[in-house]
Amino acid sequence: METASNIWLTGASSGIGEALAKQLATHGHRLIVTGRRKEALDALVNQHPEQMLAAPADTTSKSDLEALKDSLGHFGDLDVAILNAGTCEYLEIAEYDSRVIEANMITNVVGTARSLDIALPALRATRAKGKPATLVIVSSSAWWFPFGRAEGYGASKAALTYFAHALRADLAAEGIDVVVVSPGFVKTPLTDRNDFPMPFIISSEDAAHRIVKGLEKGKTEIAFPRRFTWLLKALGALPQGLVDRMAASMARNNHS
Ligand SMILES: NC(=O)c1ccc[n+]([C@@H]2O[C@H](COP(=O)([O-])OP(=O)(O)OC[C@H]3O[C@@H](n4cnc5c(N)ncnc54)[C@H](OP(=O)(O)O)[C@@H]3O)[C@@H](O)[C@H]2O)c1
């Protein structure tokens, strides 16, 4: 990431996005910050008024995104788009309802895809001037193992990661880098609702620090904390029969 980049960051009104916005501003970058809650964005912008612009929008709404399109050029050419807005809705299997699956898919997959409707032309315009351009997609490591209740969330993040990797293949010829961020558990308003143990949980400031460090090093895959992501990768690589038995046992423990 160039010094003093112009960055569009979605999901900046709380949690990982808010912490990331503050750290990026401290590193000298300029940010256009998006979320639905205008007051939360205004409070953030007030801390760095010279370097931040609030651009409230629902990222699932094409018209909201169209309305903020011009703001992406507020500080000059857009260097980086960080698509971080997301939700996590858990399924109660006894009351199966496909709306839970849909809610995760709409915000995490469709919302990110729609954000790209406006981000991609802006990044392409930057590349056309011979400058680097980077797209960052915040996914999750949750889908690396089949966790009970996470049918909707895990499926949405698996789809999102595939989306990002396929984009990476297609955009390589244009020189637009695609970075995938796969956090483990991070303490945010999203996980404060969880009523189950969250191993190796880290703070949103720590998560933001790891993302900034990864971007500065030019990494294209940023997964953390390592102990958790390695454990998940190792578990997920076991024979399917074993994975199924472990996953069912964990799901039973969570229901009891
Ligand atoms: N916390 C974790 O353990 C964890 C782990 C892995 C991945 N992640 C991912 O990290 C990202 C940030 O999550 P977080 O934990 O920081 O949760 P959070 O504190 O709930 O933040 C979610 C952010 O997304 C925004 N958002 C949600 N729906 C939106 C919509 N339709 N339009 C615009 N903005 C929307 C929210 O803003 P408004 O409410 O103002 O719209 C908020 O700023 C998510 O993609 C999440 O899946 C989190």
PDBQT file of the ligand as one rigid body, heavy atoms in Angstrom, charges set to zero:
ROOT
HETATM    1  N1  LIG A 301     -15.876 -10.207  14.616  1.00  0.00    +0.000 N 
HETATM    2  C1  LIG A 301     -15.429 -11.356  14.147  1.00  0.00    +0.000 C 
HETATM    3  O1  LIG A 301     -15.112 -12.293  14.920  1.00  0.00    +0.000 OA
HETATM    4  C2  LIG A 301     -15.250 -11.553  12.670  1.00  0.00    +0.000 A 
HETATM    5  C3  LIG A 301     -14.568 -12.699  12.257  1.00  0.00    +0.000 A 
HETATM    6  C4  LIG A 301     -14.403 -12.922  10.893  1.00  0.00    +0.000 A 
HETATM    7  C5  LIG A 301     -14.877 -11.997   9.978  1.00  0.00    +0.000 A 
HETATM    8  N2  LIG A 301     -15.533 -10.876  10.420  1.00  0.00    +0.000 N 
HETATM    9  C6  LIG A 301     -16.034  -9.960   9.405  1.00  0.00    +0.000 C 
HETATM   10  O2  LIG A 301     -15.537  -8.656   9.653  1.00  0.00    +0.000 OA
HETATM   11  C7  LIG A 301     -16.444  -7.687   9.124  1.00  0.00    +0.000 C 
HETATM   12  C8  LIG A 301     -16.732  -6.639  10.184  1.00  0.00    +0.000 C 
HETATM   13  O3  LIG A 301     -17.425  -7.280  11.252  1.00  0.00    +0.000 OA
HETATM   14  P1  LIG A 301     -17.344  -6.790  12.774  1.00  0.00    +0.000 P 
HETATM   15  O4  LIG A 301     -17.065  -7.983  13.590  1.00  0.00    +0.000 OA
HETATM   16  O5  LIG A 301     -16.498  -5.592  12.886  1.00  0.00    +0.000 OA
HETATM   17  O6  LIG A 301     -18.886  -6.467  13.026  1.00  0.00    +0.000 OA
HETATM   18  P2  LIG A 301     -19.690  -5.120  13.384  1.00  0.00    +0.000 P 
HETATM   19  O7  LIG A 301     -19.031  -4.403  14.501  1.00  0.00    +0.000 OA
HETATM   20  O8  LIG A 301     -21.095  -5.550  13.512  1.00  0.00    +0.000 OA
HETATM   21  O9  LIG A 301     -19.474  -4.257  12.064  1.00  0.00    +0.000 OA
HETATM   22  C9  LIG A 301     -20.168  -4.524  10.884  1.00  0.00    +0.000 C 
HETATM   23  C10 LIG A 301     -20.055  -3.267  10.035  1.00  0.00    +0.000 C 
HETATM   24  O10 LIG A 301     -20.709  -3.529   8.792  1.00  0.00    +0.000 OA
HETATM   25  C11 LIG A 301     -21.649  -2.512   8.557  1.00  0.00    +0.000 C 
HETATM   26  N3  LIG A 301     -22.786  -3.029   7.807  1.00  0.00    +0.000 N 
HETATM   27  C12 LIG A 301     -23.512  -4.136   8.056  1.00  0.00    +0.000 A 
HETATM   28  N4  LIG A 301     -24.499  -4.269   7.154  1.00  0.00    +0.000 NA
HETATM   29  C13 LIG A 301     -24.381  -3.193   6.314  1.00  0.00    +0.000 A 
HETATM   30  C14 LIG A 301     -25.100  -2.745   5.190  1.00  0.00    +0.000 A 
HETATM   31  N5  LIG A 301     -26.159  -3.414   4.713  1.00  0.00    +0.000 N 
HETATM   32  N6  LIG A 301     -24.711  -1.605   4.599  1.00  0.00    +0.000 NA
HETATM   33  C15 LIG A 301     -23.637  -0.910   5.048  1.00  0.00    +0.000 A 
HETATM   34  N7  LIG A 301     -22.920  -1.274   6.102  1.00  0.00    +0.000 NA
HETATM   35  C16 LIG A 301     -23.290  -2.413   6.731  1.00  0.00    +0.000 A 
HETATM   36  C17 LIG A 301     -22.062  -2.014   9.940  1.00  0.00    +0.000 C 
HETATM   37  O11 LIG A 301     -22.490  -0.668   9.859  1.00  0.00    +0.000 OA
HETATM   38  P3  LIG A 301     -24.015  -0.176  10.052  1.00  0.00    +0.000 P 
HETATM   39  O12 LIG A 301     -24.648  -1.020  11.103  1.00  0.00    +0.000 OA
HETATM   40  O13 LIG A 301     -23.828   1.263  10.433  1.00  0.00    +0.000 OA
HETATM   41  O14 LIG A 301     -24.619  -0.341   8.709  1.00  0.00    +0.000 OA
HETATM   42  C18 LIG A 301     -20.735  -2.085  10.678  1.00  0.00    +0.000 C 
HETATM   43  O15 LIG A 301     -19.976  -0.921  10.433  1.00  0.00    +0.000 OA
HETATM   44  C19 LIG A 301     -17.680  -8.470   8.672  1.00  0.00    +0.000 C 
HETATM   45  O16 LIG A 301     -17.623  -8.707   7.280  1.00  0.00    +0.000 OA
HETATM   46  C20 LIG A 301     -17.537  -9.787   9.424  1.00  0.00    +0.000 C 
HETATM   47  O17 LIG A 301     -18.189 -10.856   8.791  1.00  0.00    +0.000 OA
HETATM   48  C21 LIG A 301     -15.727 -10.634  11.734  1.00  0.00    +0.000 A 
ENDROOT
TORSDOF 0
